[in-house]
Structures are given as C-alpha cells and as structure tokens.
Amino acid sequence: MRPNPFLLFLSLCCLVIPLSFYAVPDTLSVSRRPPSVGTTLTTYDAHLNAVSAVAWSPDGKRLASASYDKSVQIWNPVTGQRFAVYRGHTNWVSALVWSPDGKYLASASFDKTVQVWEAATGRHLLTYRGHSDTVTAVAWSPDGKYLASASYDKTVQVWKSSTGQPVLTYHGHSNWVAAVAWSPDGTYLASAGLDTTVQIWNATTGKALLAYIGHAGSVTAIAWSPDGQHLASVGFDKTVQVWNAAKGRPLWIYCCQGWVNGIAWSPNGRYVASANTSKTVQVRESMTGTPTLTYRNHRSEVLPVAWSPDGTRLASGDDDGIVHVWQAPVVCQCASDEQGQRAGEVGLL
C-alpha cells in the first residue's frame, strides 16, 4: 500500500517543531570583554611630518592632532575619519588645546602666533600676536575665559580667549618656556622650560609662589593631577617626576631611558603616561611610580600623549607623523578592596 503523503507531511512537522523550539535565538546575550590593555585601536597617518600634539575633545568623540606639517587635523578616534583640517599657520604647529565647551580650538606655532578657531568648521576667529618668538604651549582656563601661552621669548602670557586682549605677562623664567598648564580649579598656572625649573604662580596676579628645582635638565612637559594636589613633570634629564604642588617635594623620580617629551595624567588620578624618545609610552602608578604598562607600537620617537576624558584610551603621536589610539589601563568598578581596587583591575601587566 502506498504511503499517504498527508500523513508523511504531518510526521515531518512533528519532528521539526521540537527541534525549532531548541534552535539558537536570533539575538544572543554575549559578554563582550574590553580589548587587552595596550591594544592598538586606531592608527591615523594623515600627517606629513612629526605629530607635535594630540588633544581629546571634552566629550571624547573627536581627537585633534597638530603637526610640523603646519596643520591641525580633527578626526574620529574610533574610525579615523577626518572631520576638519586647519591650515592657518605658516610654520610648524607646536601645541593645541580644546576649549572647555568643545566648540573651539587654540593652536600655537613656530610662526609666533596662537590662533583660535571654530572646531566644527575650521573657521578662523582670532590671532594672538603678543609673543616675539616661537610659541611652544597653550592652555585654556577651566572657565573658558582665558588662554595662557608660553614662548621662547621667556614669557607666559595670559589673555582673553574671546578677544585676544592681554591680561598678564609672567617673567619668572630665565630661558625658553616650553610648557604651561592651568590648575584644575583655575587658581594657579604652572610653567616650565629650559631653565630646568617648574614654577607655580597666581593666575590672576602673576605672583610667583613656588619653584620646583628637582630637574637637572630642560623640562619639556607638565601636567596637574585631577585633584590639583600634585604635578608631574618630565624632561631632557631623562626623568619622570611626580611631586607635591604645595611644597615642591617629590613623591618619586623615575630615570632613565632617554629624553621624555610628554606627560599625561589619567582622569581618575591613578596613572601617569609618559611619551619617550625610546619609541615607547610608559604608564605608571601616579603615587608610587610603579610600572604598569609599556606601549611599544610606535616606530619612532614619541612626542605627545593624551588620555581620553573617560580614561579608557590613550592617544600618542610620533616623529613619523603617526597617531595611535590604544587601550589604557582601566579600573573596574565592580569589585573593590580597602587598598583601592587592585583585584578589579583589567589587563594590568
């Protein structure tokens, strides 16, 4: 007797339905681990000369990089897509900084100017011409009202960011000034340079308050801790130093693997990262100097380094014109102990 086709169809359905009940769902709940610490996330290679500065926008969605190719470029740190190019300088661009609201950028140059421009469009807004020599560094006040610029003319100048009107000139250094940084509360400025000192002074009056003399060579970069209690400074004496900003006493000094060009403090205050001539970026515990990570993916001298606002990524630029964005040491908030969360750290060493 021939089998009934209808009965065969029903029997197949009975087999398929139970199997489909156990089929893999369309959407899986997957536990996504963050990239390993030190993993390169993005490489940006659009510059034609050394990268002198990198800076994250306050929201962390854009990255600006300055170069000796005379340009400042703004791009997506996740995809590497370029948003804007600013070409207003006539010589090497040495430094840049975002305004606190993320709407503007200021860039400093060997052409002796600081230029302020609109970040979204690259539209030039003003040029500050108060310096008589190369401008090496620029810092925006936390309230957004003022800019401070440092120069080879041995001065630091404070001026209104909206008009370029000069407010104050600091004459405390005896040689080129290479770095300037505003304290987190906007009360003080720190500046440093070839006279081997870091000086802290009142941002309103220009009164000198403290001179740190722990370096034996030119100081190239400085950074305040997020709480404003400490400063990190680096230089041609091959050291990284962290010290008490009120007393000028060092917490620790690390030496020596070549000149140190840049320094950045993590937003949570836990780490400092240094950019080195040894083609590396070194991350250390900020209060002890304990080494945490050495990033080795650059092929030439590393000049600047900057931490993302959320603390998860670092950007570093080198002498070949390359910027790397890479995974930073991150402290997990899911577990902690009395010593401040060592058990919850992700990917350390």
Salt bridges, closest charged atoms under 4 A:
ASP69 OD2 - HIS47 ND1 3.10
ASP111 OD2 - HIS89 ND1 3.00
GLU118 OE1 - ARG123 NE 3.55
ASP153 OD2 - HIS131 ND1 2.99
ASP195 OD2 - HIS173 ND1 2.92
ASP237 OD2 - HIS215 ND1 2.93
GLU285 OE1 - ARG270 NE 2.84
GLU285 OE2 - ARG342 NH1 3.40
ASP318 OD2 - HIS298 ND1 2.83
GLU345 OE2 - ARG270 NH2 2.59
